[in-house]
Amino acid sequence: MEFEKVIRERFAARKFKDDVINDELINKILEAGNLAPTAKNSQPQKIYVVKSKEGLEKIDKASPCRYNAPVCIIVASDKNIAWSKGDYSTYEMDACIVATHMMLEATNLGVNNIWIEMFDKNILKEEFNLDANIEPICLIPLGYKTDDCIPSPMHKIRKDLSEIVEYK
Ligand SMILES: Cc1cc2nc3c(=O)[nH]c(=O)nc-3n(C[C@H](O)[C@H](O)[C@H](O)COP(=O)(O)O)c2cc1C
């Protein structure tokens, strides 16, 4: 898909069919995340692909926002690996870029998706036995939208560039 088309077609999908995603597509999505830039190339991201029934049940304990997606990626970041200086660390920033790469590649492949931050970090960490240094950053439910799943009204609301851009 043309990149222009990808960024214009992506929207937050909130109703997924049961249909599974084949592993080849999942791998392409993971590879796209792996190409993301990270501070000092530290690559602190930890990616958990959840598609087993038990795993998805764990996701549902931590978040109401899986929307029946058959696959849910947990994008996490290792605070011990991320570039840092004093109190400042790029662990979250790095993981967000990785997540964005994956969302856009999913869209490119016709796999619908959504970025989820509404989840309980403690429950997620406990359910998936994540070490203390592994910080979950977001969830990305992946799948094929139902026929009646359309972009929310918010999707079309974008500020005018003149409101957010200044040339200096
Ligand atoms: C950082 C971030 C957190 C989000 N968290 C949630 C969430 O927890 N639940 C949800 O349904 N949508 C969530 N979304 C989706 C946004 O609501 C959605 O992207 C936004 O309204 C714009 O709509 P669009 O993605 O269709 O263009 C999140 C998006 C971002 C970027």
The ligand as an SDF file (V2000), in Angstrom:
LIG
                    3D

 31 33  0  0  0  0  0  0  0  0999 V2000
   -1.6540    6.9100   23.5050 C   0  0  0  0  0  0  0  0  0  0  0  0
   -3.0040    6.4070   23.0700 C   0  0  0  0  0  0  0  0  0  0  0  0
   -3.8190    5.7650   23.9800 C   0  0  0  0  0  0  0  0  0  0  0  0
   -5.0610    5.2510   23.5890 C   0  0  0  0  0  0  0  0  0  0  0  0
   -5.7840    4.5130   24.4790 N   0  0  0  0  0  0  0  0  0  0  0  0
   -6.9870    3.9990   24.1040 C   0  0  0  0  0  0  0  0  0  0  0  0
   -7.7270    3.1720   24.9990 C   0  0  0  0  0  0  0  0  0  0  0  0
   -7.2920    2.8510   26.0940 O   0  0  0  0  0  0  0  0  0  0  0  0
   -8.9300    2.6970   24.5840 N   0  0  0  0  0  0  0  0  0  0  0  0
   -9.4370    2.9880   23.3420 C   0  0  0  0  0  0  0  0  0  0  0  0
  -10.5300    2.5220   23.0250 O   0  0  0  0  0  0  0  0  0  0  0  0
   -8.7500    3.7650   22.4660 N   0  0  0  0  0  0  0  0  0  0  0  0
   -7.5370    4.2550   22.8130 C   0  0  0  0  0  0  0  0  0  0  0  0
   -6.7950    5.0020   21.9180 N   0  0  0  0  0  0  0  0  0  0  0  0
   -7.3420    5.2960   20.5900 C   0  0  0  0  0  0  0  0  0  0  0  0
   -7.6720    6.7850   20.4320 C   0  0  0  0  0  0  0  0  0  0  0  0
   -8.8620    7.0750   21.1420 O   0  0  0  0  0  0  0  0  0  0  0  0
   -7.8170    7.1170   18.9540 C   0  0  0  0  0  0  0  0  0  0  0  0
   -6.6060    6.8250   18.3090 O   0  0  0  0  0  0  0  0  0  0  0  0
   -8.1590    8.5890   18.7360 C   0  0  0  0  0  0  0  0  0  0  0  0
   -9.4520    8.8740   19.2260 O   0  0  0  0  0  0  0  0  0  0  0  0
   -8.1180    9.0070   17.2790 C   0  0  0  0  0  0  0  0  0  0  0  0
   -8.9280    8.1660   16.5130 O   0  0  0  0  0  0  0  0  0  0  0  0
   -8.3090    7.3410   15.2940 P   0  0  0  0  0  0  0  0  0  0  0  0
   -7.2000    6.4740   15.8440 O   0  0  0  0  0  0  0  0  0  0  0  0
   -9.4530    6.5170   14.7580 O   0  0  0  0  0  0  0  0  0  0  0  0
   -7.7930    8.3280   14.3080 O   0  0  0  0  0  0  0  0  0  0  0  0
   -5.5380    5.4810   22.2670 C   0  0  0  0  0  0  0  0  0  0  0  0
   -4.7030    6.1180   21.3490 C   0  0  0  0  0  0  0  0  0  0  0  0
   -3.4520    6.5540   21.7340 C   0  0  0  0  0  0  0  0  0  0  0  0
   -2.5560    7.1850   20.6980 C   0  0  0  0  0  0  0  0  0  0  0  0
  1  2  1  0
  2  3  1  0
  2 30  2  0
  3  4  2  0
  4  5  1  0
  4 28  1  0
  5  6  2  0
  6  7  1  0
  6 13  1  0
  7  8  2  0
  7  9  1  0
  9 10  1  0
 10 11  2  0
 10 12  1  0
 12 13  2  0
 13 14  1  0
 14 15  1  0
 14 28  1  0
 15 16  1  0
 16 17  1  0
 16 18  1  0
 18 19  1  0
 18 20  1  0
 20 21  1  0
 20 22  1  0
 22 23  1  0
 23 24  1  0
 24 25  2  0
 24 26  1  0
 24 27  1  0
 28 29  2  0
 29 30  1  0
 30 31  1  0
M  END
$$$$
